[in-house]
């Protein structure tokens, strides 16, 4: 009975806060400029309307409210544009206005407080990161220098498939292979070799994987982060869940981020020792090696944190598209 009484008082208190804050917002200038929106539920806003499939729910709302309408997702406001003409205007005439990205609390924990390239807002920091990525990491010369990595990884995968077929129980030179998994591991191996040159840690005797030890470790850390970020969507929109850390999402994200950062710093230290031993000659340097060379001339700009931010987001970004296709 006591727990039910406390729950009723808590709900009543939250409704009172919502009513007070709602009246304050209605008196401001921003609320009068919002596009039309459907009736909202206190605290949840319009989250109950976002049913699966998501695009179909937005299409139904657009049929009722028009091509431009607003939603309140918990504590956040959103404007939905479903007209091609309006979308073209947003991304041409007013592209700078819509260039900034939303700063979700869960993403800030993972992306170095929004300092990573894919999460930073439009401004001097973003322009500097974009310049570094375009000129130093993704230029035509750099891509050509690392093109041999792809050929080498493909040959390594082919050798493993050949050995697996030769060792088949039937002795007929045929073996069952999960090609989707092999191709995913191939792309991750190429990415990891480009970031830190980890080919030396791979065991040729292990025919079950095409990844280096570092690639396997990084995959485990990021695969641990992705479910927490997906589960934290309501945590981003409902601050009360974040304040009390419901389900322990914050602690789980911070623990995974700590392991990821420690792993990336290990890679940076290994590349730094390799550069000290072998020098900086040659074009076939890893991404971390290129950034460490820049660190010598501008240490305040190319700090280890910035190098980690540039490299740590490469795996989630490169694999997100393939994951979305499978989902």
C-alpha positions, 0 to 999 in steps of 0.5 A: 500500500505504501508503494502504491501511495508513493507512486500516486504522489510521484505521478501527481507531482510530475503532472504538476511540473508538466503543467507549470512548465507547459504554461511557461512554454506556451507563453514564449515566442517559440511555441507560436511558431511551431507547425501543427501537431496532434494531441499529446500525452503529458511527459510522453508527448507523441511517443505513443504515436510512433508505431512500427513501421516508423515511416508508415506512422509518419505517413499517417500523421502527414496525411492528417496534419500536412507535409510539415508538422511538429512532434514532442518526443518526451522532452524534445521537440521535432519537426517532420518534413514529408514534402520533397519541396520543403526538404529541398529548401531545408537542404539547399537554401537553409542547409547551414540552419539544419547542419547541426546534429541533436546532442543526445545524452547517450551519444555524448557519452560515446562520442567524447561529448560530441567531439567526434566527426559524425556527432560534432555540430557545425562550426570551427571544430567540425571544419577542422576534423573534416579537413583532416579527414578529407586531406590526410585520411581520405585523399586520393593519394592515401586511398591509393597507398592503402589499396594494397591492403584490400588485395592482401586481405582478400587473398588471406580470406581466399587462402582460409576458404581453400584450407577449410575446403581441403580439411572438409570431413568428406574429403571432396574439397567442399565445405559449408561457408557463411559468406555473409560473416566472412565478408563482414570480417573482411571489411572489418579487417581492412578497416582495422589494418588501415587504422593501426596495421594489426595484420601481424597479430593474426594467426594463419592457423585459425581458419574460422576467422579473417580478423586480427586479434585487435579487430576481434577485441574492437568488435566485441567492445562496439557490439557491446555498445550498440545494444545499450545505445538502442535501449537508451532511446527512451532514456534520451527523450525522458529525462526522469529515466536518465536522472535515476539511471533506470536499467543502469544504462549510463553505467553500462555505456560508461563501462563499455566506453572505458574499455574502448578508450583503453583499447584505442590508447593501446593502439596509439601507443603501439603505433607511436613505438613503431614510428620511433623504431622505424621512422616516418618514411614511406606512404603506407602508414596507418591512420593513427601513424598519419595523425601522430606525425601531425601531432608532432607539429601541432600537439594541441590540435592532434591530441590523443583524445582527438586521434581516438575520436577520429578512429573510434567512430570508424567501425560503427559508421562503416558497419552501420549501413550493413547492419541497417540492411540486415535489420 
